[in-house]
Amino acid sequence: MSKIGRNDKCSCGSSKKYKHCCLNGKNKIDDDIIPIIQAPSILHTRTIVENKINESNSNFNHSEFLHKFLAANKITSISALVNNEAEINILFCAIEQEIVNICSKHSVYELIFWNSRIKPINRYKQSDETAYNYHEVMVKAIFNFGTKREVFINTDVSSHPSYLDGFTLENIMTKAIPDEVINVIANLYMLESICSYYIYLKNCYRVYLKGGRLIEDSRMGINVTVDNSDVQYLINLYDSRTKNMSLLTNIGTYSLDDIGKEEFIFAVLQYNFNNKIIDFPAVKVDGSTNFVYAIFNIESYYNVLKNFNDVIFNKYEFYVEDILSILMWASYKLIEHISQLYDEKTDASELGKSIEVIQRGYALYLEKEKIKMLESIEELYTEKFGAVRKMSKKNILNAFNHLFHRSSGFDSLEENTLMDFLFYRLSIDKFIIRCTSFDNILRGFVSCLRSIDGSDGNKISSDFEDKVNEKIAQIFGEASIYHRGELQAKNGKKKEIDASFIYNNYLFVIECKSLSVSNGYIFGSLSSLNFRKTKLLGYLEESKRKCEFLAQHCEDLSVLYPKEIIGIIPIVATSFPEYIWEKSNNLFLTENLCRIIIPQEIELFKDDEVTKSLNTAPFVVYPKRK
């Protein structure tokens, strides 16, 4: 190994410069950490530089695969394929089987060990969202289909595959690369290539369903083009709206994740696709880390979920406080690691462990540590929630076990990305804690509330209406709100108004639909698009009937109807950002504002251009005064 310069990174793995670390024998980390921190990245680089992997063993031939599939299924052309939804599903199943075949060649821990240490680059220059989706498919496939073989050796610092044993500072650049290393890196590259293609085809098909045109492509087999500028606009609008989803979107309301008490702050690791550089003073990192951390607040989430503790307990045999205590504990552990990277006084050995966590996105624990872990979680529960509900060891243990990985219960790998887990058991005496899953667990956990009805269902509807009205008051002021609740005409007829506000002498009446009409149809198919379109048109008609009721009885309502109102506008608010199927004067108020909104879009109404456009709008309902 070449001599290390004073300003080079120290080879001990601390990421400090050599002159600030081991030059004088200080902060020396034992050689047994070399295989864990340094060996994977060095051997990965050597594998590439020494041409140990190539196109044939590391890159999926998209076009060849697709044409073989068409021939095997006697499909004559791309157009014949896309017009048959059953054949499309068979294609996706075939690609999923390719993914399963790769994962089953290795153990889960071997794949995760290498995948988390090979930088999660955006190799195919996709959007961050697409890159995230295919990396999530990749990770979930590893956990679901990797084997349970024991291939690792334990040290005091961590565990590493047995074939890395024997690598030291002196031989890391010269010792022959084991065949196992070459195979697992080649297969991970192949796996990334297949998963990227899987999500690529899913996205192409969705664009096709929304009005795009599928064409043959020499490199990918299929590509999609959008000839209609209105269709492209609607697709772009939908993509931008989906970025406003919150932790509670899936159950029909939304949470204000960026505000709340400090005690409800969470940290989570996210893929660093953009090579963002974070200056950690303790390590003087040159370059970027594999993951970056994000901070969010869950107080709003908790305030909603605690109202449904009876429903949650009936399904899971634990309460929301139990699962939050566990996730908080894991989050606080992550925050401790991050804090150590900012503290220049951190001991080198602890610093090495913290670097490992933020580079790989998980922490390894032994089964014997579980008792102490549960005791810490119980203490945290008492501190955070003791005044609300008495701590139960049994309930916490139920929640703890619930957070372990389960490989069943999904129809496709893409659907499986919606279900996340905190723990994965590697063997009878080891398990890992994933530091990238906290927010996804919170989103997925609420799925049990999606189909509730009766008084509990009304709670969610009421909460969503509350949030919409709070948003109106925040933007337009309390005085702008016309009415929320029941309105009665002199003849005894009644209508329930969910939300309403007055702006520039127009009355906007909002029909709040707390349960997303995309419930169960979020992955895209022709039937799902038609289902959503039918439901949304029905909701707009429902809002219109309420506007017509106001217009007809404007002079004899139980609540005074302002005489200055020029016209009444029917609006629908949903918690999930729905795809708008056409750009028409009947659906859009302005270029960027549709009549089917999410709560975050209410602020767009505070624009004089909105009310100017209403002079010729076909959906305006005018009051019928005598």
N, C-alpha and C positions, 0 to 999 in steps of 0.2 A: 504494500500500500504506500502511495506517495506521501512525502512529508507534509504535515499540516502547517499552513502559514498562520501567523498570529491573528490575522483578520478573517481567517476561514471559519466556517461553522465548526464547533467542537465535535469530534467524532463520537463523544459519549451519548449523543442523542438529545442533549438539553436544548439545542438550537441557539445557545449562546455562542458568541465568538470565542475562539480558543483562548485568547489572551485573558478573557474574563471568566474562564471556567477552569480547565484542567491543566493549563500551562504550568502553574506552580503547585500542582498536586491537590488543589482545592476543589471541592464539590465533585470529586471523582466518583463515577458510578461504576459498579462492578461490571465486568465483561459480559455477564449473563444477560444484560439488558440489550446488548448489541443485536442479537437475533430478533428481538422484539421491536425495537424502535427503528433500527437502521437497515437491517438485512433486507426486509421486503422491498423497500424503495430502491436500494442499490441493485438488488438482483433483478427487479423489474426493469430498471434502466439497462442493465447489462443484457437482459434477454432481448430487448429491442435493438440495442446497438450491435450486438453480435448476431443479429438476424436469426434468432432461434425460433421466431414465429413468422408466418407469412400469410398471404391472402387466403390460401387454401385451408389453413387450419385455424384461422382467427377471424374470418369475415364471411358473413352469410351472403350467398349469391341470390339476391332477391329475385331477379328476373328468371333465373333458371328454376328456382323453386316454384314460382307462380306458373310457369309454362308446363312444368311437370304435373302440377296440381290440375290445371285445365285439361291436360291430356288424359290423366288418370280418371277424371270424373266426366269425360266426354263432353266438355263445355267448349263450344266452338270459338268464343271470343270474349273479350272483356265486357262488352255490352250485354252479352247473354248471361254472364256471371252476375253483374250488378242488378239485373232485373229479377233475380231469383234470391229472395231473402234466405231461404233454406240453404242454398249453396254458399252464400256469404258466411253463414254461421259455420258451415263445414270447413271453409277456408280458415277461419279464425281458430277453430278447434285443431286444425292441422298444424298451424303455427305454434299453438300452445303445446302440442305434443313435442315439437322440436325443442321448445324451451325445457320441458320436462326431461327430455333425453340428455340434455347437457347437464342439468343440475344433478341428475341421479348418478353421475360419474364421480361425484365428490361428496365429502361430508359437509354438513351445514357449516360447521365451524371453519373448515378449511376455506370454503368459498367466502364466508363473511370476513375471515382474517385477511385474505388477499384483496377482496373487493373494497374493503373499507380503507386499506392502505394505499391502493392505487387510486390516485386522485379522481374523484367523480367528474371527469371532464365532460364537456358538451361536445363530444367527438364529431357529431354530425351537424353541428351549427344549427340546431333547432331552437325554437323559442324556449325561454326558461321553463314555461309551463309544460311544454311537450317533453323537454329533457327530464324534468321532475317526474312526469308520468311514467316514462319508460324506465327510469331508474327505480321507481317504486315497484313497477311490475317485476323488474329484475330481482330486487331484494325480497319481495314476497315469494317469488318463485323459488329462490334459494332456500328460504325457511320452510316452504311447503314440500319441496321435492328433493332437497339434499338428503344424504343418508345420515345415519347416526354413528358411523364408524369413528372410533377413537384414533385420532392421528396426531394428537398434541402431547407435549411434555410440559409439566408444571415447573415454574420457578417461583421465587418469592415475589417477583414483579408481575408476571403474567403467565400466559400459556402460549406456546408456539408449536407449529407442526414439527414432528419429530425429524423430518428430513432437513430442517434448518440447524439442528444441533451440530455443534462443531465449527460453525462459522465464527470467526473472531476478527478483531481489527486488523490483524496481520494478514489474514487470508481472504477477506471478503471480496477483494478485487481479482484474485487469482484462482481460487478454488473453483473447480468445475461446478457449473450450475446443475443441480439435481434435475433429473427428468421430470420429477413431480412438480417442480416449480414451473418448468416450461409448459407442462400440460395444463396446470390450473390457470396460468396467465392466458394461454391461448384460448382455453374454454371460456374464461370470463370475457375476453374480447369478443368471442363468438356469441356468447349470451347477450352482451350489450347490443351487438349488431342485430340479433333476432328480435330482442325486446323493442329496440328502436323501430324496426320494421313493423312490428305488431301494432304499436301506437300510431305509426305513420299511416298504415292502412285503415285503422279505426277512424282517424281524423279525415282521411280522404273520403271514406264512406259517409261520414256525417255531413261533409260539405256537399257531396253528391245529393244527399237527401234534401238538403236545403236549397237546391237549385243549381249545383255545380255540374260539370260534365267530366266523366272519367275517360281518360285516354291511355293508350299504351305508352310505356316509357322504357327505353332500352336498358336503363340502369336499374330502376326500381320495379319494373314490370307494369305498374299502374301509377298514374299521376292524376291530379284533378285540376281543372281549370274553371274559372268563373267568368263567363262571357258577359253576364248582366251586372252592371255597376250597382244597381239597387240590391241585388242579392249579396254582392260583396260587402256593401255597406251594412246590411243586416247581420251578416256573419261577424264583421268587425265590432258592431255594436254589442252583440251577444257576448263576444269574447271579453270586451271591456267591462261589461256589467257583471260577469261572473267573478271578477276580482273583488266585488263588494260582499261576498258571502262571509258570514260570521259563524261562530261556534254553534249557534242555535238555528241557523238557516234551515237545517234538515227537518226540524219539528214544527216549523211554521211561524217562527218569530226571529228576532235577531238580538245579538248582545253587543254592548258597547265595550269591545275588548280593550280599548286603549285608556279607559278611565277606571278608577276605583281605588280602594285602600291599598297601601303598600303591601299589606300582609297577603294579598291575593295575586302578587306578581309571580309569573312563571317565566322560566327561560327554556328554550328549546334549540337544538342544533338544526341547521338547514344546510342543504348542499351549497357549496360555494362555486357555482357555475361560472360566475363572472370574475373569478380570481381576485376577489376583494381582499385587500391587504389590511390586516388589523395589527396595530403596533402594540405588542405585548412587551412592556418594559422589562419584565423579568427574563425574557428569552431573546430579545432583540431579533425577532423573526425576520429573516430576509426572504420575502416572497409571501405566498398566501397559504392559508390552512385549507384542509379538505372540506371543513365545515365552518360556518359562521354561526354565531348565536343571535337569537331574536328574543325580545322581551314582550310579553303581553299580560294583560290583567283579566282575571276570570271572575271578578266580583259580580258583574252583571249576569254571567252564566250561572253562578251559584244561586243568586237571588231568584232566578226562574226555576231552576231544577229542584230546589228544596221544597217547592210547593207540590211536587209530585213524588215525594218520598214513599208514600204508600204504594204507588204504582211500581216504583223502582224496587222496593223491598219484595213485593209479591213476585216479581220476575227473577230477581237476583239474590235475594236473602241478604242484602246489605243496603245501606243508605248512601246517598250522594256524598255525605261527609266522609264516609269510609274510603271511597275510591279517591276523593280529592286529597285526603291525608297522605295516601300512598304516592300519588303523583306529585304532590307538593314536596314530599321527602326526596323523591328522585330529582326533582327540579332544583331543590336547595343543594343537593350533592353536586349537580352540574355547576351551579353558581359558585360553589366553593372552589371547584377546579378552575373556573374562569378567573376568579379573584386571585388565585395563586399565580396566574400568568401575568397579572398586573403588579404583583408584589415582588420587588427586587430582592427581598430578604428570604424568599421561599427556599427551603432546602432543596438541593439538586435532585435528590431521589424523588421527593414529592412532586417537583417540577416535571420530572420525566413522566410520571404517571398522569399528570394533568395534560401534558402535551399529547400523550397517547389517546386520552379520551376525546379531545377536540379534533384529533387527526382521524380517528376511526369511528367516532359516533356511538360508541357503546362502552360499557364498563363490565368487567368480568368479576363474578362473585362465586365464592364457594358455599356449598350448602350449609356448612357449619356456621356461616355468618348470618344465616337467615333469622335465627332467634334474636340476635342483637339488633338486626335490621327492624324486625317487627316491634321490638321494644321501643326503638326510636320513633317509629311511626305512631305507636300508641301515645307516646309523650306529645308528639306533634298534634295529634287529634285532640287531646285534652286541652292543649294550649289554644288551638284555633277554634274548636267547636264544642268544647266541654260545657259551655254555658247554654248551648242550643240542645244538645242531646248527649246522654251519658254514653261513654265509650264502651263498646262491646268487643272483646278479643275475638269472639266467634265471627262477628260481622266483618271485622278487619281481615281476618284470615280468609273469609269467603271472597272478599274483594281482591285480596292479594292473589288468590288462585284464579280468579276470573281474568286477571291481567296477563296470564300466561298464554302463549301462542296456541291456537287451535287450527288445524289444517283443513277442517271440513266446513261445510255450510255456505259455499259460494258456487256460482254457476260458471264463472270465467275468471281468469287472472285479473282482468281489469276491474271487475266487481270486487275482487278480494282487496284491492288497494283502499277500499273504503273502510275495511275492518283492520284495526291496528292493535298492537299488543305492546306491553312494556317488557315482559320477561320472556326469555326463550331458554328452555332447559337443554343444555348440551349433553349432560350425562347425569347419573344419579347423584354426583357430588358437585356439579358446576352448573351455573346459569348466567346469562348475561342480562344486563339492563340496557335497553335501547334509549339513547338520548335524543333521538330524532322523531319520536312518536307521540310526545305528550299532547300536542294540540289535536292530532288525528284521533287519538283515543277519546278525547273530550267530544269531538264531533260525532264519532261513531257510537259513543255510549248513549246518546240521546235517541238512538234509533228505536228503542223500546217505546218511545212516546209518540211515534209517528201515527199509529193507528188507534190511539185511544179516543174514546167518545164520551158522551154523557157529561157529567159535571167536570171531569178532568179535562176533557176535550175543550169545554167552554173556557177553562182557565187559560189554555194556550191561545185561544181566539181572543180572549179579553186582553192578555198580555200583548199580543201583536197590535191590537187596536190602541192600547195604551202607548206603545212605542211610536206608532204613527202619529197619534195626537201630540205626544211630547215633541216629536220632530217638527210638526206644524207650529206649535207654540214657540219652539226654539228659533225657527226661521222667520215666521211672520208675526209672532206675538200672540198672547192669549186672546186679545181683542178680535183677532182675525177669525177665530173659530166660531162658526155659526151654531152648530149643535152636534151633540153626540148622544145617541139614545133614541127612544121612541118619540115619534111625532104622530099626532092624531088630528084628523080633519073633523069638521063639525058634523059630518054624516057618520062618524064613528070609525071610518077606515084608518088603518095605522100602517106606518112603515118604520123600520129600524134603520137609523143612520149610524154607520160605523165611525166615520170621520168626515169633516167638511171644513172648508175655510173660504174666506172672501178675499179676493185680490183684484184691484182695479175694476170693482163693481161686477165681477163675475163670481158666481158661487160654484166651487169645485166640490163635488160629492164623491167620496172615496168608498168603494166597496172593498173591505179588507178580507182577503182570503189567506188565512193563516197556514193552512195545510197546502204545501206546494202541489200544484197540479202535475209537477214532474215526478211526484212520489211514485217510485217503481218504474219510471220510464226515463231515467237520467242518462242511459248509455247510448241512446240514439237508434231508432229504427223507424221505418215508414209508419208503422202502426202507432208508435209513441208520439210522433210529430202530429199525426191526425188527431190523436186523443187530446193532446194539449191544445191544439187549435180549437177543437169543438168545445172544450171546457172553458177556455178563455173567452170565446165569443159568447158563451152563456153567461159568464160573469159580467161582461160588458153590457149585455142585455138586462141583467138584473140591476145594475147600477143605473141604466137608462130608465127603467120603470120607476125607480125611486125619484129620479129627476122629474119625470112626468107627473108623479104624484105631487111633488112640491110645486110644479108649475100650475097644475090644475087647481090646487087648494091654497095658493099663495096668500089669499086674503082671509082664510078661516082656519089657520093652523094653530095648534096648541102653543107653539113658540112663534113669536113675532117674526114675520118674514120681511127683511129689509126692503123698502120700496126702491132703493137705488140699484137693485140687482138687474143687470141687463140680460143675462142668460145663465143657464145652469149647465155644468160640464160633467158628464159621467166619467169617472176614473176607476180603475181597478188597481189595488196594491197587493202584491204577493211577496212572500218572504224570499222566494227563489227567483233569480233573474231568468225569466222565461224567454225563449227564442220567439221573436216577432216574425211572422211568416210572410208579411208583405209590407212594402213601403207605400202606404196610401194615405190620402187625405182623411179617410175615416179612422185610421189608427194613430196618426201622428199629429200632434199640435204644432210642432216645429221640426226642423231638420233633425234635432237630437233628442226630442222629447216625445215619447210614445204615451198613449193613454193607459198602458199596462206598465206600472212602475214598481220599483222596489223603494223602500222608505228613504234610502240615501238620495234618491232622485227628486225628492220633494223640493229641495233647494233650487232646482232648475226652473220651477214655476215662478220664482221671483225675478222675472225678466219681462219687461214691457212688450218684447217681441211675441211672447206667448199670447197675451191678450189681444194684440193687434191681429194675430193670425185667426182669431176666433170670429172675426167679422164675416168670413165666408165659410167657416167650418160646417160640415154637414151634420155633425153630431150634437151641436148646441141645442138645448131645449129652452124655449122661451116662455116666460111666465104668462099666464092667461088671466089678465086683470079685466074686471068688468068696467 
